[in-house]
């Protein structure tokens, strides 16, 4: 077995465990109501949802929205992208799942292992790189990322390549702890915000503490922050039940924290 096969095998094993955890964390959540205001476009051959601010805005700045396993057609994600646009940031959500988003984790016909075999890191790096290169060619000079769940590794990937100037991840999945946080500290110059919660099999309390130990207390010079939302579970920032006051506070609070972080760092 080659080294690349070994890495891929470990990724798939970790992702399989993670997806099982998503179900126990009630990750499916709820669909939110609203009409998306952006549009679908092709950028560098990659399908993207693009939310553009109305009126004047900084054309050289872009937020890349890196989605969870439900992809860019999930109304919740598109509404969030629209929200960033209303705050003055052109927001682009590339399809990092290659048109193969999961629709329902409880679908008995879903073969998790077969899906996993199609979604290793090598399947999204090219798309992310191509979109970034296209944006830079068009004059974009500052890119920030907001990665949710599955979107956390692509956000770290861009940060460690120093293609992005600010990183936000919310209830991140598929990050190796402490290795990925140590790599981030060693290689990235992008300030990092993590929006975390009380119940999260993908980023549990012990891993939250490790991230703080590696990056907090001034150890990461560009800047590190972590919010913590009591009474929330994995997925709260995208698919939270807004009828629950604590979840509503977590979703709205994490969004506000992300916007503030971009205002300070993008």
N, C-alpha and C positions, 0 to 999 in steps of 0.2 A: 504493500500500500504506500502511495506517495505521501509526502508531507501535506500537499494540498488536499488530498483525500482525507487525511487525518483531521485537518482543521475543519473541513466541511462536515465530517462525521460528528465532531464535537459540537459544531454549531446546530446541526439538525437535532442532536440529542437534547441540547439545552432548550431549543425552541419547542420541541415536543413537550418537555416538562412545563415550559412557560405557558403553552396553549392550554394544557390541562388546568393550570392554575388560573387562567383567565376565566374559565367556566366556573370554578369554585368561588372566584371573586365577584361573581355576578357582573362580569364585564359587559355583558350584552346591553345593560342599561336601557335607556329609553331614547326614542327618536324625538328630536326637538322640532317645534313648529316654526315655520317661516318660509319666505321665498328667497332663494339665493339670488344675489344681485350681480355676481360675476359671470364669466363665460368660459367655455372650454376652448383651448387653443393648442396648437402643436408648437412646441419650442424644441428646436434641434431634433425633431422627429419623436419627441416625447409628449404624450398627452398630458395636458396640464389644466388645472382650474386656475383662472386668473381673476383676482379681485383688485380693482383699480380705484384709488381714491377719487372722489369728485373734487373739482376745483384744482388749485395748485398744490403740488407736493414735490418732494425732493426726488427727482428722476434718477439720481445716482444711487438710491438706496432701495433694497428689496428685502422682503422677508420670505424665506423659503419655508413653507409649511410641509413638514414631513409626517405623513399620516400613519395611523394605526393600520391594523390588518383589514379594516373595512374599506380602505381606499378613498379616493377623491370623490366618488359619487355619493358618499354618505352625507346627507343633508346637514348633520351636526357639524361636520368638518368644514363644509362650504360656508355655513353661517359664521363659524369662528374666523375663517379667512376674511369674510366680509367685514367682520368686526375689526380686524387689524387694519383693513383698508379705510374704514371710517375714522380710524385714529391717525391716518395720514401715511400709511405704509402700503405701497404696492405689494401684494402678497401672491405668491405663485406656489401652487401645490402640484408638484410633478407626480406622475403615476409611478411610484416606486414598486408597484405590484404587477406591472405589465398587463393590466386589464384582467387580473386574476384575483380580485379582492374576495375575501370571505364574506358571504352574505349572512350566514346564520351558523354559529358554532354548534347549535343543537340539531342541525340537519343530519338525520341518520345516514344520508348518502354521502356526507362529507368524509373523505379519506384524509385524515390529518397528515399521515406520513407521506402520502403522495403529494399533498399540497406543499409540505415542507421541502420535499425534494426539488421543488421549482423555485424556492425562495431563499437561497443562500445569499451571502453578501455580494457574490459575483454577479447576481442578477440585477442589483440596483446601482452598483458603483458607476457603471457606464452611463446610465440615464442621468444620475446626479451630476457627474462630471460634464456631460454634454450640455445640460441645461445651464450650469454655472459658466461654462466657456461661452455659450451663446449670449448670456446676460452681460458678461464682461465685454464681449465684442460690441455690444450695443451701447456701452458706456456706463454700465453699472459698476460702481467702485466699492460699494459697501454692502455686504450680504450678511443678514442675520438668519438664524434658523430657529424654528420652534418644532421640536420633535415630540410626538405623542406615542408612547408604547413602542411599537415596532419601528417608529421613526427616530428613536434615540440613537441607535448605531450609525445611521447616515449622518445625523447631526454631529456626533463625535468624530466621524470620519472627516467631514469637512473642516471641523475645528482643528484637528491634528494635521491637516494639510495646510492650515492657515489660509483657507479660502473664505472663511467666515470671520466676522469681527465680534460676534456675540452669539451665544448659544443658550437656548432654553430647552429643557426636556421636562415633560410632565409624565408622572408615573411611568418611568422608563422601563423597557423590557430588553432582554437579550444583551445586557451589559455584563461583562465579567468583572467581578468585584474581588479584590481591589485592582486587578490588572488594568482595566480600562480607565480607571480614575488616575492611576499612577502614570499611565501613558498620556492622558490628557494634561496632567500637571507638567510632564517633561517636554511635551511637544507643542502644545497649543498656547497661543497668545490671546485667545478669545475669552472674555469673562463668561462665567457659567452660572446660570440659575436653574435649580431643580425644584419643581413643584411636586411635593410628596404627600403621602396620606397615611392614615392609621392602619388600614388593612390592605396589604399589597404583596401577594406572593412573588411578584416579579422584582420588587424593590422594597423588601421588608425592613423593619426597624433596625436590624443589625447592619444591613448594608447601608442604610441611611447614615448610621453612626460612623461607618467606615469611610464613606464619602466625605463626611465632615472632618474626620481625622486626617485624611489625605490632603484635602483642599482648603479646609477652613482655618480660622485663626490667623489669617494673613500668610499662610503657607503657599498659596497660589497668588502671585503678585498681581496678575490682571484683574482678579476679583472673583469671589465665590459667594453665592447666596443660596439658601434653601428655605422654601416655605413648607409648612406642615399643616395639614388640614384634618383636624379631629373629626371622627364620624364619617369619613369618606373611604371609599374602596377604589381599587385599581380601575381606571377608566373614568374617574369622576370629572376630569377636566374636559372630556369630550361628550360622554354619554351619561352624565349624572342625572339622577331623578330630581328635577327642580322642585318637586312638591315636598321634598325633604329639606327643611331649613338648613341643616348642616351641609348637605351636599350642594345646595344652591349657593351657600356662602363660599364653599370650596371652589366651585366652578367659576363663580364671578370673581372671587378673590385671586385665583391663580391667573385668570385672564388679565386682571388689572395689574398684577405683579409683573406679568410678561410685558405688557405695554410700557409700564414704568421702566423696566429693565432696558427695553429698546430705546426709550427716550434718553436714557443715560449713557447708552453704549453704542447705538447704531449710527 
